[in-house]
Amino acid sequence: MPVRHRVQILPAGTVFEVQPGQTILEAALAAGLNWPRSCRSGACRTCMCQIESGRVRYRMEWPGVSPEEKEWGCMLPCVAEPDSDLVLRQV
């Protein structure tokens, strides 16, 4: 059964929940966060942030993040759904 996941944004400490089937960006905007964004398709990279803890899965095969950036924990919340609770850092 799909599960909601909790997301905390650093450094502010803001917390919101992501519903099953919702991207992290969709949930952040629904929670009233003013998250930087533009294309919502993983191409512009405006929404990029860093994963401090937790796991995500992408809705697309190539989410616009290089292998090196993935190693550093970078991700695009516009095309990502959480696989666990997350702690993210806006960059």
N, C-alpha and C positions, 0 to 999 in steps of 0.2 A: 504494500500500500504506500503511495506517495506521502512524503513527510515534509512539513514546513521546516525551514532552516533559519536560524538566527544569524544575522550579520552585524558585526560591530565595525565601525569606521574610525580609524585613527587619523590624526591625533585627537579629534574632537570627542570620540567615545560614543557617538551616535549609534543607536541600535535599532534595527528593523527586522521584520520577518519576510522571507521569500516563500510564496505559496507554490505548490507543485505546478510545473509548467510555465512559471514566470521567470523571466531573466532577472538577474541581480539589478540591472539598471531600471527595469520596469518597477520592481519592488521599491527601489530607492526613491524614484519619482513619486510613486503612490504614497510613500511615507512622508512626502513633503521636502525631501532633500533636493537641493539645487546642484545636481551632479553635472559636470561639464559633459556635453554630448553634441553630436552633429548628425552622423549618418545612420546610426543604430543598426549597422550591418557589419561591423568589424573592419571597415576599410579606412576610416579617417583616423582612428586611434585616439580621438579626443578624450574618451572616457577611461583610458588606461589607468590601472591602479596596480598595487602590489599585494600579493597574498602573504600575510604574516603567518597565518595558520589556516588549515582546512583544505578542501579539494573542490574543484569545479569540473564540469564537463561542458563542452561546446556544442552548440546547435549546428555547427558547420565544420567541415573537414579542415579548412585552413582559416583560423580566426584572425589572421593579421598580426600574429606575434611570432617573432623569430625563435628558433630553438634556444639561443642564448638568453633571450628575454624570458622565456618560459623557465629556464634554469634559475634566473634571478627572482622568479615569482611573479612576473608581470602577467596581467590578464586583462581581457576586455569584457566588462560586465554587460555590455549591450548584447552579446551573443553567448553569454555563459549562464549556466544554472548551477546552483550549489549541489555538491554531493555530500556535504557535511556542513556543520556550522562553520562560519568563516570569521576571521579577523582580517580586514583589508586596510591598506594605507593608501590614501589619495596622494598622487605625485604631481 
